[in-house]
Amino acid sequence: MSNGDIRDLLTKGETGVIKGFNNKEGKAFSASVTFDADFNTVFVFPETKSDKNSKRKRK
């Protein structure tokens, strides 16, 4: 995380979307970072194109 990301987290409570995180299997992902109710950091994943289509009402 950059200094700007840390500043945003502390002042706004959330960063913008940050690219380049890696999961346990080594696969890269993007997410913003925020605090939970106990002030632990948690990832918030951006909505993807497939997520938008799955929320549409079907006729």
PDB file of N, H, CA, C and O in Angstrom:
ATOM      1  N   MET A   1       0.840  -1.172   0.000  1.00  0.00           N
ATOM      2  CA  MET A   1       0.000   0.000   0.000  1.00  0.00           C
ATOM      3  C   MET A   1       0.888   1.239   0.000  1.00  0.00           C
ATOM      4  O   MET A   1       1.939   1.269   0.640  1.00  0.00           O
ATOM      5  N   SER A   2       0.457   2.232  -0.710  1.00  0.00           N
ATOM      6  H   SER A   2      -0.397   2.207  -1.231  1.00  0.00           H
ATOM      7  CA  SER A   2       1.212   3.477  -0.780  1.00  0.00           C
ATOM      8  C   SER A   2       0.863   4.356   0.418  1.00  0.00           C
ATOM      9  O   SER A   2      -0.080   4.072   1.157  1.00  0.00           O
ATOM     10  N   ASN A   3       1.628   5.415   0.598  1.00  0.00           N
ATOM     11  H   ASN A   3       2.394   5.645  -0.002  1.00  0.00           H
ATOM     12  CA  ASN A   3       1.340   6.374   1.672  1.00  0.00           C
ATOM     13  C   ASN A   3      -0.051   6.981   1.498  1.00  0.00           C
ATOM     14  O   ASN A   3      -0.760   7.210   2.478  1.00  0.00           O
ATOM     15  N   GLY A   4      -0.435   7.239   0.257  1.00  0.00           N
ATOM     16  H   GLY A   4       0.141   7.053  -0.539  1.00  0.00           H
ATOM     17  CA  GLY A   4      -1.761   7.786  -0.017  1.00  0.00           C
ATOM     18  C   GLY A   4      -2.865   6.810   0.358  1.00  0.00           C
ATOM     19  O   GLY A   4      -3.903   7.213   0.882  1.00  0.00           O
ATOM     20  N   ASP A   5      -2.643   5.519   0.091  1.00  0.00           N
ATOM     21  H   ASP A   5      -1.800   5.191  -0.335  1.00  0.00           H
ATOM     22  CA  ASP A   5      -3.626   4.502   0.467  1.00  0.00           C
ATOM     23  C   ASP A   5      -3.789   4.441   1.982  1.00  0.00           C
ATOM     24  O   ASP A   5      -4.907   4.344   2.489  1.00  0.00           O
ATOM     25  N   ILE A   6      -2.687   4.496   2.689  1.00  0.00           N
ATOM     26  H   ILE A   6      -1.779   4.574   2.277  1.00  0.00           H
ATOM     27  CA  ILE A   6      -2.735   4.457   4.153  1.00  0.00           C
ATOM     28  C   ILE A   6      -3.430   5.701   4.693  1.00  0.00           C
ATOM     29  O   ILE A   6      -4.217   5.613   5.635  1.00  0.00           O
ATOM     30  N   ARG A   7      -3.143   6.856   4.103  1.00  0.00           N
ATOM     31  H   ARG A   7      -2.504   6.928   3.338  1.00  0.00           H
ATOM     32  CA  ARG A   7      -3.797   8.103   4.520  1.00  0.00           C
ATOM     33  C   ARG A   7      -5.302   7.996   4.298  1.00  0.00           C
ATOM     34  O   ARG A   7      -6.079   8.365   5.179  1.00  0.00           O
ATOM     35  N   ASP A   8      -5.731   7.496   3.135  1.00  0.00           N
ATOM     36  H   ASP A   8      -5.100   7.195   2.419  1.00  0.00           H
ATOM     37  CA  ASP A   8      -7.158   7.333   2.854  1.00  0.00           C
ATOM     38  C   ASP A   8      -7.808   6.370   3.843  1.00  0.00           C
ATOM     39  O   ASP A   8      -8.917   6.623   4.315  1.00  0.00           O
ATOM     40  N   LEU A   9      -7.134   5.277   4.158  1.00  0.00           N
ATOM     41  H   LEU A   9      -6.233   5.072   3.774  1.00  0.00           H
ATOM     42  CA  LEU A   9      -7.674   4.312   5.097  1.00  0.00           C
ATOM     43  C   LEU A   9      -7.898   4.948   6.464  1.00  0.00           C
ATOM     44  O   LEU A   9      -8.930   4.722   7.096  1.00  0.00           O
ATOM     45  N   LEU A  10      -6.939   5.736   6.918  1.00  0.00           N
ATOM     46  H   LEU A  10      -6.100   5.919   6.405  1.00  0.00           H
ATOM     47  CA  LEU A  10      -7.047   6.345   8.243  1.00  0.00           C
ATOM     48  C   LEU A  10      -7.997   7.536   8.291  1.00  0.00           C
ATOM     49  O   LEU A  10      -8.657   7.756   9.307  1.00  0.00           O
ATOM     50  N   THR A  11      -8.078   8.305   7.213  1.00  0.00           N
ATOM     51  H   THR A  11      -7.543   8.126   6.387  1.00  0.00           H
ATOM     52  CA  THR A  11      -8.935   9.494   7.227  1.00  0.00           C
ATOM     53  C   THR A  11     -10.344   9.227   6.705  1.00  0.00           C
ATOM     54  O   THR A  11     -11.311   9.786   7.222  1.00  0.00           O
ATOM     55  N   LYS A  12     -10.467   8.377   5.683  1.00  0.00           N
ATOM     56  H   LYS A  12      -9.681   7.923   5.262  1.00  0.00           H
ATOM     57  CA  LYS A  12     -11.769   8.105   5.075  1.00  0.00           C
ATOM     58  C   LYS A  12     -12.351   6.765   5.504  1.00  0.00           C
ATOM     59  O   LYS A  12     -13.543   6.515   5.331  1.00  0.00           O
ATOM     60  N   GLY A  13     -11.503   5.903   6.067  1.00  0.00           N
ATOM     61  H   GLY A  13     -10.534   6.106   6.208  1.00  0.00           H
ATOM     62  CA  GLY A  13     -11.964   4.585   6.487  1.00  0.00           C
ATOM     63  C   GLY A  13     -11.916   3.538   5.403  1.00  0.00           C
ATOM     64  O   GLY A  13     -12.280   2.386   5.635  1.00  0.00           O
ATOM     65  N   GLU A  14     -11.468   3.924   4.209  1.00  0.00           N
ATOM     66  H   GLU A  14     -11.171   4.861   4.021  1.00  0.00           H
ATOM     67  CA  GLU A  14     -11.408   2.984   3.089  1.00  0.00           C
ATOM     68  C   GLU A  14     -10.433   3.504   2.046  1.00  0.00           C
ATOM     69  O   GLU A  14     -10.305   4.712   1.843  1.00  0.00           O
ATOM     70  N   THR A  15      -9.747   2.576   1.387  1.00  0.00           N
ATOM     71  H   THR A  15      -9.850   1.595   1.552  1.00  0.00           H
ATOM     72  CA  THR A  15      -8.869   2.955   0.286  1.00  0.00           C
ATOM     73  C   THR A  15      -9.644   2.834  -1.015  1.00  0.00           C
ATOM     74  O   THR A  15     -10.759   2.314  -1.035  1.00  0.00           O
ATOM     75  N   GLY A  16      -9.062   3.309  -2.080  1.00  0.00           N
ATOM     76  H   GLY A  16      -8.156   3.732  -2.063  1.00  0.00           H
ATOM     77  CA  GLY A  16      -9.583   3.007  -3.401  1.00  0.00           C
ATOM     78  C   GLY A  16      -9.213   1.572  -3.734  1.00  0.00           C
ATOM     79  O   GLY A  16      -8.582   0.895  -2.922  1.00  0.00           O
ATOM     80  N   VAL A  17      -9.593   1.098  -4.910  1.00  0.00           N
ATOM     81  H   VAL A  17     -10.106   1.649  -5.570  1.00  0.00           H
ATOM     82  CA  VAL A  17      -9.248  -0.259  -5.324  1.00  0.00           C
ATOM     83  C   VAL A  17      -7.744  -0.323  -5.567  1.00  0.00           C
ATOM     84  O   VAL A  17      -7.183   0.498  -6.292  1.00  0.00           O
ATOM     85  N   ILE A  18      -7.105  -1.309  -4.951  1.00  0.00           N
ATOM     86  H   ILE A  18      -7.561  -1.976  -4.362  1.00  0.00           H
ATOM     87  CA  ILE A  18      -5.665  -1.510  -5.064  1.00  0.00           C
ATOM     88  C   ILE A  18      -5.430  -2.804  -5.822  1.00  0.00           C
ATOM     89  O   ILE A  18      -5.997  -3.840  -5.476  1.00  0.00           O
ATOM     90  N   LYS A  19      -4.600  -2.751  -6.848  1.00  0.00           N
ATOM     91  H   LYS A  19      -4.139  -1.909  -7.129  1.00  0.00           H
ATOM     92  CA  LYS A  19      -4.258  -3.935  -7.632  1.00  0.00           C
ATOM     93  C   LYS A  19      -3.003  -4.581  -7.066  1.00  0.00           C
ATOM     94  O   LYS A  19      -2.158  -3.902  -6.482  1.00  0.00           O
ATOM     95  N   GLY A  20      -2.884  -5.893  -7.240  1.00  0.00           N
ATOM     96  H   GLY A  20      -3.571  -6.444  -7.714  1.00  0.00           H
ATOM     97  CA  GLY A  20      -1.643  -6.569  -6.919  1.00  0.00           C
ATOM     98  C   GLY A  20      -1.610  -7.362  -5.634  1.00  0.00           C
ATOM     99  O   GLY A  20      -0.543  -7.834  -5.241  1.00  0.00           O
ATOM    100  N   PHE A  21      -2.747  -7.530  -4.955  1.00  0.00           N
ATOM    101  H   PHE A  21      -3.614  -7.147  -5.273  1.00  0.00           H
ATOM    102  CA  PHE A  21      -2.766  -8.432  -3.808  1.00  0.00           C
ATOM    103  C   PHE A  21      -2.686  -9.862  -4.325  1.00  0.00           C
ATOM    104  O   PHE A  21      -3.089 -10.125  -5.458  1.00  0.00           O
ATOM    105  N   ASN A  22      -2.177 -10.789  -3.523  1.00  0.00           N
ATOM    106  H   ASN A  22      -1.850 -10.575  -2.602  1.00  0.00           H
ATOM    107  CA  ASN A  22      -2.118 -12.205  -3.891  1.00  0.00           C
ATOM    108  C   ASN A  22      -2.812 -13.036  -2.830  1.00  0.00           C
ATOM    109  O   ASN A  22      -2.630 -12.809  -1.634  1.00  0.00           O
ATOM    110  N   ASN A  23      -3.625 -14.018  -3.280  1.00  0.00           N
ATOM    111  H   ASN A  23      -3.773 -14.202  -4.251  1.00  0.00           H
ATOM    112  CA  ASN A  23      -4.268 -14.911  -2.317  1.00  0.00           C
ATOM    113  C   ASN A  23      -3.306 -16.021  -1.918  1.00  0.00           C
ATOM    114  O   ASN A  23      -2.157 -16.035  -2.359  1.00  0.00           O
ATOM    115  N   LYS A  24      -3.763 -16.942  -1.094  1.00  0.00           N
ATOM    116  H   LYS A  24      -4.696 -16.930  -0.736  1.00  0.00           H
ATOM    117  CA  LYS A  24      -2.900 -18.014  -0.584  1.00  0.00           C
ATOM    118  C   LYS A  24      -2.333 -18.890  -1.694  1.00  0.00           C
ATOM    119  O   LYS A  24      -1.244 -19.446  -1.551  1.00  0.00           O
ATOM    120  N   GLU A  25      -3.066 -19.016  -2.799  1.00  0.00           N
ATOM    121  H   GLU A  25      -3.950 -18.564  -2.915  1.00  0.00           H
ATOM    122  CA  GLU A  25      -2.598 -19.825  -3.926  1.00  0.00           C
ATOM    123  C   GLU A  25      -1.694 -19.035  -4.865  1.00  0.00           C
ATOM    124  O   GLU A  25      -1.179 -19.582  -5.841  1.00  0.00           O
ATOM    125  N   GLY A  26      -1.498 -17.748  -4.575  1.00  0.00           N
ATOM    126  H   GLY A  26      -1.916 -17.303  -3.783  1.00  0.00           H
ATOM    127  CA  GLY A  26      -0.640 -16.916  -5.404  1.00  0.00           C
ATOM    128  C   GLY A  26      -1.351 -16.198  -6.536  1.00  0.00           C
ATOM    129  O   GLY A  26      -0.704 -15.520  -7.334  1.00  0.00           O
ATOM    130  N   LYS A  27      -2.666 -16.331  -6.624  1.00  0.00           N
ATOM    131  H   LYS A  27      -3.192 -16.881  -5.975  1.00  0.00           H
ATOM    132  CA  LYS A  27      -3.439 -15.669  -7.672  1.00  0.00           C
ATOM    133  C   LYS A  27      -3.656 -14.205  -7.302  1.00  0.00           C
ATOM    134  O   LYS A  27      -4.047 -13.895  -6.177  1.00  0.00           O
ATOM    135  N   ALA A  28      -3.402 -13.315  -8.245  1.00  0.00           N
ATOM    136  H   ALA A  28      -3.083 -13.567  -9.159  1.00  0.00           H
ATOM    137  CA  ALA A  28      -3.531 -11.877  -8.004  1.00  0.00           C
ATOM    138  C   ALA A  28      -5.000 -11.457  -7.971  1.00  0.00           C
ATOM    139  O   ALA A  28      -5.834 -12.022  -8.678  1.00  0.00           O
ATOM    140  N   PHE A  29      -5.303 -10.458  -7.138  1.00  0.00           N
ATOM    141  H   PHE A  29      -4.625  -9.999  -6.563  1.00  0.00           H
ATOM    142  CA  PHE A  29      -6.649  -9.890  -7.103  1.00  0.00           C
ATOM    143  C   PHE A  29      -6.554  -8.416  -6.728  1.00  0.00           C
ATOM    144  O   PHE A  29      -5.531  -7.946  -6.231  1.00  0.00           O
ATOM    145  N   SER A  30      -7.641  -7.705  -6.975  1.00  0.00           N
ATOM    146  H   SER A  30      -8.473  -8.087  -7.378  1.00  0.00           H
ATOM    147  CA  SER A  30      -7.750  -6.288  -6.639  1.00  0.00           C
ATOM    148  C   SER A  30      -8.862  -6.123  -5.604  1.00  0.00           C
ATOM    149  O   SER A  30      -9.880  -6.813  -5.655  1.00  0.00           O
ATOM    150  N   ALA A  31      -8.654  -5.212  -4.679  1.00  0.00           N
ATOM    151  H   ALA A  31      -7.827  -4.651  -4.638  1.00  0.00           H
ATOM    152  CA  ALA A  31      -9.661  -4.954  -3.648  1.00  0.00           C
ATOM    153  C   ALA A  31      -9.356  -3.623  -2.988  1.00  0.00           C
ATOM    154  O   ALA A  31      -8.232  -3.126  -3.060  1.00  0.00           O
ATOM    155  N   SER A  32     -10.358  -3.051  -2.347  1.00  0.00           N
ATOM    156  H   SER A  32     -11.271  -3.455  -2.288  1.00  0.00           H
ATOM    157  CA  SER A  32     -10.111  -1.906  -1.485  1.00  0.00           C
ATOM    158  C   SER A  32      -9.980  -2.454  -0.067  1.00  0.00           C
ATOM    159  O   SER A  32     -10.401  -3.576   0.213  1.00  0.00           O
ATOM    160  N   VAL A  33      -9.401  -1.667   0.815  1.00  0.00           N
ATOM    161  H   VAL A  33      -9.058  -0.755   0.587  1.00  0.00           H
ATOM    162  CA  VAL A  33      -9.187  -2.080   2.196  1.00  0.00           C
ATOM    163  C   VAL A  33      -9.992  -1.147   3.093  1.00  0.00           C
ATOM    164  O   VAL A  33      -9.990   0.069   2.900  1.00  0.00           O
ATOM    165  N   THR A  34     -10.673  -1.721   4.067  1.00  0.00           N
ATOM    166  H   THR A  34     -10.675  -2.708   4.224  1.00  0.00           H
ATOM    167  CA  THR A  34     -11.466  -0.948   5.016  1.00  0.00           C
ATOM    168  C   THR A  34     -11.356  -1.602   6.386  1.00  0.00           C
ATOM    169  O   THR A  34     -10.682  -2.622   6.534  1.00  0.00           O
ATOM    170  N   PHE A  35     -12.007  -1.028   7.382  1.00  0.00           N
ATOM    171  H   PHE A  35     -12.554  -0.199   7.262  1.00  0.00           H
ATOM    172  CA  PHE A  35     -12.014  -1.585   8.727  1.00  0.00           C
ATOM    173  C   PHE A  35     -13.347  -2.252   9.012  1.00  0.00           C
ATOM    174  O   PHE A  35     -14.388  -1.790   8.545  1.00  0.00           O
ATOM    175  N   ASP A  36     -13.322  -3.352   9.790  1.00  0.00           N
ATOM    176  H   ASP A  36     -12.476  -3.727  10.170  1.00  0.00           H
ATOM    177  CA  ASP A  36     -14.564  -3.941  10.276  1.00  0.00           C
ATOM    178  C   ASP A  36     -14.931  -3.272  11.605  1.00  0.00           C
ATOM    179  O   ASP A  36     -14.300  -2.290  11.996  1.00  0.00           O
ATOM    180  N   ALA A  37     -15.934  -3.790  12.292  1.00  0.00           N
ATOM    181  H   ALA A  37     -16.446  -4.588  11.974  1.00  0.00           H
ATOM    182  CA  ALA A  37     -16.421  -3.189  13.532  1.00  0.00           C
ATOM    183  C   ALA A  37     -15.367  -3.177  14.644  1.00  0.00           C
ATOM    184  O   ALA A  37     -15.421  -2.338  15.544  1.00  0.00           O
ATOM    185  N   ASP A  38     -14.411  -4.106  14.581  1.00  0.00           N
ATOM    186  H   ASP A  38     -14.367  -4.788  13.851  1.00  0.00           H
ATOM    187  CA  ASP A  38     -13.348  -4.178  15.592  1.00  0.00           C
ATOM    188  C   ASP A  38     -12.055  -3.516  15.125  1.00  0.00           C
ATOM    189  O   ASP A  38     -11.006  -3.698  15.744  1.00  0.00           O
ATOM    190  N   PHE A  39     -12.122  -2.754  14.042  1.00  0.00           N
ATOM    191  H   PHE A  39     -12.974  -2.606  13.539  1.00  0.00           H
ATOM    192  CA  PHE A  39     -10.982  -2.046  13.455  1.00  0.00           C
ATOM    193  C   PHE A  39      -9.900  -2.981  12.928  1.00  0.00           C
ATOM    194  O   PHE A  39      -8.722  -2.624  12.907  1.00  0.00           O
ATOM    195  N   ASN A  40     -10.298  -4.179  12.502  1.00  0.00           N
ATOM    196  H   ASN A  40     -11.254  -4.470  12.519  1.00  0.00           H
ATOM    197  CA  ASN A  40      -9.401  -5.056  11.759  1.00  0.00           C
ATOM    198  C   ASN A  40      -9.538  -4.700  10.289  1.00  0.00           C
ATOM    199  O   ASN A  40     -10.626  -4.330   9.848  1.00  0.00           O
ATOM    200  N   THR A  41      -8.466  -4.803   9.525  1.00  0.00           N
ATOM    201  H   THR A  41      -7.582  -5.104   9.883  1.00  0.00           H
ATOM    202  CA  THR A  41      -8.563  -4.506   8.101  1.00  0.00           C
ATOM    203  C   THR A  41      -9.197  -5.680   7.370  1.00  0.00           C
ATOM    204  O   THR A  41      -8.915  -6.842   7.661  1.00  0.00           O
ATOM    205  N   VAL A  42     -10.053  -5.352   6.422  1.00  0.00           N
ATOM    206  H   VAL A  42     -10.282  -4.408   6.185  1.00  0.00           H
ATOM    207  CA  VAL A  42     -10.727  -6.354   5.599  1.00  0.00           C
ATOM    208  C   VAL A  42     -10.726  -5.892   4.155  1.00  0.00           C
ATOM    209  O   VAL A  42     -10.660  -4.693   3.884  1.00  0.00           O
ATOM    210  N   PHE A  43     -10.800  -6.837   3.224  1.00  0.00           N
ATOM    211  H   PHE A  43     -10.854  -7.811   3.444  1.00  0.00           H
ATOM    212  CA  PHE A  43     -10.878  -6.532   1.801  1.00  0.00           C
ATOM    213  C   PHE A  43     -12.329  -6.328   1.394  1.00  0.00           C
ATOM    214  O   PHE A  43     -13.232  -7.003   1.888  1.00  0.00           O
ATOM    215  N   VAL A  44     -12.533  -5.385   0.489  1.00  0.00           N
ATOM    216  H   VAL A  44     -11.800  -4.836   0.088  1.00  0.00           H
ATOM    217  CA  VAL A  44     -13.830  -5.187  -0.153  1.00  0.00           C
ATOM    218  C   VAL A  44     -13.577  -5.335  -1.641  1.00  0.00           C
ATOM    219  O   VAL A  44     -12.810  -4.573  -2.229  1.00  0.00           O
ATOM    220  N   PHE A  45     -14.225  -6.322  -2.248  1.00  0.00           N
ATOM    221  H   PHE A  45     -14.848  -6.941  -1.770  1.00  0.00           H
ATOM    222  CA  PHE A  45     -13.966  -6.629  -3.652  1.00  0.00           C
ATOM    223  C   PHE A  45     -14.870  -5.810  -4.559  1.00  0.00           C
ATOM    224  O   PHE A  45     -16.069  -5.693  -4.308  1.00  0.00           O
ATOM    225  N   PRO A  46     -14.293  -5.243  -5.616  1.00  0.00           N
ATOM    226  CA  PRO A  46     -15.097  -4.437  -6.540  1.00  0.00           C
ATOM    227  C   PRO A  46     -16.081  -5.307  -7.295  1.00  0.00           C
ATOM    228  O   PRO A  46     -15.835  -6.490  -7.525  1.00  0.00           O
ATOM    229  N   GLU A  47     -17.186  -4.715  -7.674  1.00  0.00           N
ATOM    230  H   GLU A  47     -17.386  -3.754  -7.487  1.00  0.00           H
ATOM    231  CA  GLU A  47     -18.191  -5.426  -8.446  1.00  0.00           C
ATOM    232  C   GLU A  47     -17.635  -5.709  -9.836  1.00  0.00           C
ATOM    233  O   GLU A  47     -17.066  -4.821 -10.471  1.00  0.00           O
ATOM    234  N   THR A  48     -17.796  -6.926 -10.306  1.00  0.00           N
ATOM    235  H   THR A  48     -18.258  -7.647  -9.791  1.00  0.00           H
ATOM    236  CA  THR A  48     -17.299  -7.286 -11.636  1.00  0.00           C
ATOM    237  C   THR A  48     -18.438  -7.255 -12.642  1.00  0.00           C
ATOM    238  O   THR A  48     -19.608  -7.175 -12.268  1.00  0.00           O
ATOM    239  N   LYS A  49     -18.093  -7.319 -13.903  1.00  0.00           N
ATOM    240  H   LYS A  49     -17.142  -7.384 -14.207  1.00  0.00           H
ATOM    241  CA  LYS A  49     -19.110  -7.287 -14.950  1.00  0.00           C
ATOM    242  C   LYS A  49     -20.072  -8.453 -14.814  1.00  0.00           C
ATOM    243  O   LYS A  49     -21.274  -8.278 -15.015  1.00  0.00           O
ATOM    244  N   SER A  50     -19.579  -9.634 -14.480  1.00  0.00           N
ATOM    245  H   SER A  50     -18.603  -9.775 -14.316  1.00  0.00           H
ATOM    246  CA  SER A  50     -20.462 -10.791 -14.340  1.00  0.00           C
ATOM    247  C   SER A  50     -21.405 -10.615 -13.154  1.00  0.00           C
ATOM    248  O   SER A  50     -22.532 -11.111 -13.190  1.00  0.00           O
ATOM    249  N   ASP A  51     -20.962  -9.911 -12.094  1.00  0.00           N
ATOM    250  H   ASP A  51     -20.047  -9.508 -12.065  1.00  0.00           H
ATOM    251  CA  ASP A  51     -21.834  -9.643 -10.949  1.00  0.00           C
ATOM    252  C   ASP A  51     -22.995  -8.754 -11.354  1.00  0.00           C
ATOM    253  O   ASP A  51     -24.120  -8.961 -10.899  1.00  0.00           O
ATOM    254  N   LYS A  52     -22.740  -7.774 -12.196  1.00  0.00           N
ATOM    255  H   LYS A  52     -21.826  -7.606 -12.565  1.00  0.00           H
ATOM    256  CA  LYS A  52     -23.798  -6.871 -12.630  1.00  0.00           C
ATOM    257  C   LYS A  52     -24.860  -7.625 -13.400  1.00  0.00           C
ATOM    258  O   LYS A  52     -26.053  -7.393 -13.204  1.00  0.00           O
ATOM    259  N   ASN A  53     -24.437  -8.538 -14.285  1.00  0.00           N
ATOM    260  H   ASN A  53     -23.468  -8.727 -14.444  1.00  0.00           H
ATOM    261  CA  ASN A  53     -25.399  -9.293 -15.095  1.00  0.00           C
ATOM    262  C   ASN A  53     -26.205 -10.271 -14.260  1.00  0.00           C
ATOM    263  O   ASN A  53     -27.367 -10.522 -14.579  1.00  0.00           O
ATOM    264  N   SER A  54     -25.641 -10.823 -13.220  1.00  0.00           N
ATOM    265  H   SER A  54     -24.697 -10.619 -12.962  1.00  0.00           H
ATOM    266  CA  SER A  54     -26.340 -11.805 -12.408  1.00  0.00           C
ATOM    267  C   SER A  54     -27.424 -11.162 -11.542  1.00  0.00           C
ATOM    268  O   SER A  54     -28.307 -11.867 -11.055  1.00  0.00           O
ATOM    269  N   LYS A  55     -27.381  -9.855 -11.339  1.00  0.00           N
ATOM    270  H   LYS A  55     -26.663  -9.282 -11.735  1.00  0.00           H
ATOM    271  CA  LYS A  55     -28.368  -9.180 -10.499  1.00  0.00           C
ATOM    272  C   LYS A  55     -29.588  -8.712 -11.301  1.00  0.00           C
ATOM    273  O   LYS A  55     -30.557  -8.209 -10.733  1.00  0.00           O
ATOM    274  N   ARG A  56     -29.529  -8.882 -12.614  1.00  0.00           N
ATOM    275  H   ARG A  56     -28.742  -9.290 -13.076  1.00  0.00           H
ATOM    276  CA  ARG A  56     -30.650  -8.450 -13.428  1.00  0.00           C
ATOM    277  C   ARG A  56     -31.868  -9.336 -13.183  1.00  0.00           C
ATOM    278  O   ARG A  56     -31.748 -10.532 -12.922  1.00  0.00           O
ATOM    279  N   LYS A  57     -33.035  -8.721 -13.275  1.00  0.00           N
ATOM    280  H   LYS A  57     -33.133  -7.748 -13.488  1.00  0.00           H
ATOM    281  CA  LYS A  57     -34.257  -9.502 -13.144  1.00  0.00           C
ATOM    282  C   LYS A  57     -34.478 -10.300 -14.421  1.00  0.00           C
ATOM    283  O   LYS A  57     -34.272  -9.802 -15.528  1.00  0.00           O
ATOM    284  N   ARG A  58     -34.893 -11.517 -14.248  1.00  0.00           N
ATOM    285  H   ARG A  58     -35.060 -11.921 -13.349  1.00  0.00           H
ATOM    286  CA  ARG A  58     -35.160 -12.376 -15.415  1.00  0.00           C
ATOM    287  C   ARG A  58     -36.656 -12.434 -15.634  1.00  0.00           C
ATOM    288  O   ARG A  58     -37.441 -12.485 -14.686  1.00  0.00           O
ATOM    289  N   LYS A  59     -37.037 -12.423 -16.904  1.00  0.00           N
ATOM    290  H   LYS A  59     -36.399 -12.381 -17.673  1.00  0.00           H
ATOM    291  CA  LYS A  59     -38.474 -12.455 -17.259  1.00  0.00           C
ATOM    292  C   LYS A  59     -38.956 -13.879 -17.410  1.00  0.00           C
ATOM    293  O   LYS A  59     -40.129 -14.106 -17.705  1.00  0.00           O
TER     294      LYS A  59
END
